[in-house]
Amino acid sequence: MSMRLYVGNLAFQTTSEDLRELFSQAGTVETANIIEDYDTGRSRGFGFVEMSSREEGEIAIEMFDGRELSGRNLKVNEARPRVERSGGGDRSRSSGSKQRFNRGPRW
C-alpha cells in the first residue's frame, strides 16, 4: 500500500521533478506534484509525494523532514486525507458582478 506525503516549506523554484529526484533516494516515487496557485501558476511552496509503500514513506520522512533544500528546511509528514470543501472559491462571481447590501441611510 502506498503512502502519500506532504512536503512543505519548499523554495518557489522547486519543481515536481526536483521532488521526484530527491525522494527517489528513499524508494520508489509513484507521483510528485508541486501545488500551484490557480491564478498565477506559481508554486505555493508545498507539494505531495506518493511513495510506493508505507515503509518507503516512513524512510522518506526520516530522511527529509528538517533537511535543507534550496536554503529552506523541509517539512515532511504523512498527508492528511483530502477533504472535499463546499462553498467559498466560486470564481464565477469574479466577472464584476458584486452583491450589494442595502445599508440604509447614511446620516
C-alpha positions in Angstrom: 0.0 0.0 0.0 1.4 3.4 -1.0 1.9 6.4 1.4 1.2 10.0 0.5 3.5 12.6 1.9 3.0 16.3 2.4 6.2 18.3 1.7 6.1 21.9 2.9 8.4 25.0 3.1 9.6 24.5 -0.5 11.5 27.2 -2.3 9.3 28.6 -5.0 11.7 27.5 -7.8 11.5 23.8 -6.7 9.9 21.7 -9.4 7.9 18.4 -9.3 10.9 16.8 -11.0 13.2 18.1 -8.2 10.9 16.4 -5.6 10.8 13.2 -7.6 14.6 13.1 -7.8 15.1 13.9 -4.1 12.5 11.4 -2.8 13.7 8.6 -5.1 16.7 8.3 -2.7 14.2 6.8 -0.2 12.5 4.4 -2.6 10.1 4.3 -5.5 8.2 7.5 -6.1 4.7 7.0 -7.6 3.9 10.7 -8.1 5.5 14.0 -7.1 3.5 17.2 -7.5 4.1 20.9 -6.6 0.9 22.7 -5.8 0.5 25.9 -7.9 -1.6 29.0 -7.5 -4.8 28.8 -9.6 -4.5 32.3 -11.0 -0.7 32.8 -11.4 0.6 29.3 -11.9 3.4 29.9 -9.4 4.4 27.4 -6.7 2.5 27.8 -3.4 5.6 26.4 -1.6 4.3 22.9 -0.9 3.6 19.7 -2.7 2.8 16.0 -2.3 4.9 12.9 -3.0 3.4 9.4 -3.1 5.8 6.6 -2.2 5.1 3.1 -3.4 5.0 1.6 0.2 4.4 2.8 3.8 7.9 1.6 4.7 9.4 3.8 2.0 7.2 6.7 3.1 8.4 6.4 6.7 12.0 6.3 5.5 11.5 9.4 3.4 10.0 11.3 6.4 13.1 10.3 8.5 15.5 11.3 5.7 13.9 14.6 4.6 11.9 16.2 7.5 14.0 19.2 8.5 16.6 18.7 5.7 17.7 21.8 3.9 16.8 22.1 0.2 17.5 25.4 -1.7 18.1 27.2 1.6 14.9 26.1 3.3 14.3 23.4 5.9 11.7 21.0 4.5 8.6 19.9 6.5 7.7 16.3 5.6 4.9 14.2 7.1 2.1 11.9 6.1 -0.5 13.8 4.2 -3.9 14.0 5.7 -6.8 12.6 3.7 -8.2 15.2 1.3 -11.4 16.9 2.5 -13.9 18.0 -0.1 -14.8 21.6 0.6 -18.1 23.3 -0.3 -18.7 26.9 -0.9 -16.0 29.6 -0.9 -13.8 29.6 -4.0 -16.7 30.2 -6.5 -14.8 32.1 -9.2 -17.9 32.7 -11.4 -18.7 35.9 -9.4 -15.3 37.5 -10.3 -16.8 38.8 -13.5 -17.6 42.2 -12.0 -21.0 41.3 -10.5 -20.7 42.2 -6.9 -23.5 41.6 -4.4 -24.7 44.9 -3.0 -26.1 45.3 0.5 -28.7 47.9 1.4 -27.1 49.6 4.5 -29.8 52.1 4.9 -29.4 55.9 5.0 -26.1 57.4 5.9 -26.7 60.2 8.4 
